[in-house]
Each structure stands twice: as C-alpha cells, then as structure tokens.
C-alpha cells in the first residue's frame, strides 16, 4: 500500500470516529433524537423494579433450622476415592465381566450411595421448588439428614412408594403407609447413637384447609417414637387419607420427621376418636408448632407427594367425613366478539356468520347434515378415494373451500 493510500485510509477512519462521537454528543441516532439517556446508560426495567422492591438482606435471609453435617476433609475424601478407583481398576474379575458385556450394576447400591451423598440435598431443592418450606416454615428451611422410606400398600401385594413429589391417588393412600427410618442414627455424625432416641412424625396438607388459607390439615401425628419403631409411638391423631376435591387440581401431602431431645408431653394435641372426621379439629400450623417446641425438636427428615381427585373420594366424603362432596368448576367467560360488520374483509363468509349465531343451532345443523347422509343399517356414505381429483364448479369460493374441507375431513368438522 502506498503512503498516499495509507494517509487517506487513516483520515477516513478518523472521520468515522468523529461521526460516532458527534452522535453520542448530540444524542441523535439515524436522524431521530434520543429521549432521555441512551441505552447502556439508562437503567433497565429490571434494575428499576429491583430498586423499588429492595429488601434488607438480613431480614430476608433464610435460616437453617436443621442439623449440621460433619464431613471428612477434602483430602480424606479424595484419598478414599482414589483408593476405590485403584481397587476397581486392579480387579481382574471386573475387567473380564466388562470385556464380555456381563457386568451388572447393582442399582440398589447406587440408590443407597445417592441417598447417603447428595440425595438429601436434592430433596431440599425439590422441596423449595414445590414451596414446602415456604408454606410450612416461612423463611426457614432444613436439609433432611435422616432418609424416610414411605410406601402405601395397594391391593395387598403391591406398594406405592413416596418419592420426591410423585403422584399418588387417594385410592392408593386410603390406608396408613408403611414408614421406616434409621432411628439409631445420629443426624450430625452419621454414626450410631449411643443412647435411646425419640422422634415425632407429622403428616400435614398445606392445601386442604378450606376455611383458613394459612392453616394446614393434620392427617397424622405420632410422637415419642422410640429408636425409629413407628409402631411403638404415641398416636395423637389417627391417619386420615387425603381428600382433594374435584376440580382443584393437585394437593401436597408432606411428612416431616423431628428428632426429640427426650420424651415430650403432647397431650394438648390429642385428637379424640369422636373427632376423627372433624376437619376443624384437625386445623394445624407447622410454624406455630415448631416455634413452641423448637428447644426440644429439630427437623431431621422430609418426604412429600402430590395427589388429586379420583372416584374413591365419594365414599370418603359421604361415609367418613359425613359431608357432601364438593365439586369446583372454572367459570369461563364468554368469548369476545366485535360488532358485526356489513362487509368483513379477509374472513370466510360462512365462518364469520357462524360466530354471531347460536352455537347449539350450528351444531344441530351439522348433525342433521351428517345424519341425512348416514344409512341406518349400512352406516355413512363411502368417502371419495381421491377427494382432490373431483372438480368443484359453479359455487362461491367460500363454499368451494367448505366442500373441500368436508371431503378431506379437516377444519371445523373435527370439533364434532
């Protein structure tokens, strides 16, 4: 490149930079005046909303009310992992099974390892996702340290286990579930406890109280469970199956396990046999219960599932709860229709006219046309083998489109 061309190019670049600078200085862009601060300088809508709804971090901070976890040092964990890998790689039997495609992975062992390592942390995240901690403990949360095994017996031979938010129907949850956990385990160290332990199990539904939106329905209350033996605990409220009404969608059934410091007196929560089906007597608040006993109780286990209406609840409402079965329906508003025009543009003539007619009359006319072409014994007329091969002449364009749709079985005909 010659010296003159280089000088011309540098001058052109300086001119472009000068034009850009003039745009920034004058506040114009492509011939239009920029109102307010230019993009990149002005605050975004997200920043404005964040400033308007600013909260104190100390007030909004969440509190961990569960047990801490004592873990080995990072070096000790890495050492154990390397030793395990070394043992696996030096195993000739595993290598032979892998080469012959006969190596079988024990999924039960994988599940136990998952529960022992990261499973309970994942359960805490899932509980946050479903709003369990927010609706039960407010701004508090905890990481479950004691795994809960809960399963419902169905038809006497199969089980419906409770996973992390799975769906269990009321017919499957009609009887009290089978619950097991390691009651001799120390939630902090993960080792066996050196003395007797006592536990409290609560099953509540934060969506089932219909007179108080902030309250819960108490479904099960077992206190003073010795060493994890649920059958030997003190039953303060017998198990009540879930009863989600028809039309309200899914509800959450939450099981919370607390570890007690010693045997406690929960006589004030005792529910009489005569009040078994009294839903007002089963009004409960997990947050108030924990605030009252937070010095003697610490949440240690969590499990929950979702449930919605099925046919078995009719018997539960009439024979157990002694009440009528509620049914909820959504009242859909009528569709909006603009004022009718004398000559609508770019709209099919027949479809536009049908919008302003009674829908029941439109359905009746379609059914009459269909029955007129249906033989009582031989059924409907045989459809054309090649519908598009038959010409349609001497009819308006909208009617031609309608006939073509009827032949092909497309369009509005699929609504009937």
Secondary structure, 3 states (H helix, E strand, C coil): CCHHHHHHHHHHHHHHHHHHHHHHHHCEECCEECCCCCCCCCCCHHHHHHHHCCCCHHHHCCEECCCCCCCCCHHHHHHHHHHHHHHHHCCHHHHHHHHCCCCCCCHHHHHHHHHHHHHHHHHHHHHHHCCHHHHHHCCEECCCCCCCEEEEEECCCEEEECCEEEECCCCCCCCCCEEECCCCECCCCCCECCCCCEEEEEEEECCCCCCCCCCEEEEEEEEEEECCCHHHCEEEECCCCCCCCECCCCEEEEEEEEEECCCCCCHHHCCCHHHCCCCCCCEECHHHHHHHHCCCEEEEEEEEEEECCCCCHHHHHHHHCCCCCCECCCCCCCCCCCCCCCCCCCCCHHHHHHHCCCHHHHHHHHHHHHHHCEECCCEECCCCCCHHHCCCCCCCHHHHHHHHHHHHCCHHHHHC
